[in-house]
């Protein structure tokens, strides 16, 4: 159960961070006059940043959690050997 919660928090934090970055990008584009506030481009930027966050989270997911799984397996084996 703890591993599932950690993995959900991991992916959620990626998405939240990318949406925060999307908000910063939107504010800059609105202030520069690229599009008005409430335009559909604002939604597109949010959607793309969310998808990029999800892609980043899933692409690094295997590397992050395979290391922790390998380390915990090695730690448990070394404890059993003593």
N, C-alpha and C positions, 0 to 999 in steps of 0.2 A: 504494500500500500504506500509506503514511504517513497519508493522508487517512482511509482506512478505520479505522485504529487510533485516530486522534484522535476520530473520530465514535463509535466503540464506547466509548472512555473517557468521552466526554461523556455519553452516555446512562447508562452504568453509574454514573457519579458522581452523577447525579440520583437514580437508584434507591437507591443506598447511602445517600445523605443522607436521602431520604424514609423509608427503613426505620429509620434512626437516630432520626429524629423520631418514628416510630411506636413505637419502643421507649421513648422518653421519655414519650409519651402513655400507653402501657401501664403503666409503672411508677407514674405518677400515679394512674391509675384503679384499679390494684390496691391501692395504699396508701390511697386514699380509701374503699375498700370497695365500689366499683361492681360489681366481679366478682372472683372468686377467681383465684389464679394457676393457669394451665393450662386456663382456661375457653375455650370456643370463641370468645368475644368477643375474646380476645387474637389469635387467628388472623384474625378479621375486620378488626381494626384494622391488622394487618400487611399484609393483602391490599389494603385500601383505601389505605394510605399508599404501597404499591408502585405501585398503579395511578395515584395522583395524581402520583407522581414520573415515571412513564412518560408521563403526559399532559402534564406540564410540560415535560419534555425534548423531546417531539415537537412541542409547540406553539411552542416557541422555537427549535427546530432550524433551520427555514428562515431565520429572521432572523439567527441567529448565523453559519451557514455560507454564506449568500448574501453577507453583508458580507465575509467573509474571501475568498471566491472572487472577488468583484468587485475587492477590493483587490489580490489577487495577480495578477489579469488586468491591472489598470491598471499595476501595478509592472512586469510583464514587458513590456508595450507601451511604457512609457516608457524601459525599458532598451534595447529594440530600436530605438527612434527615435534614440537617441544614438549 
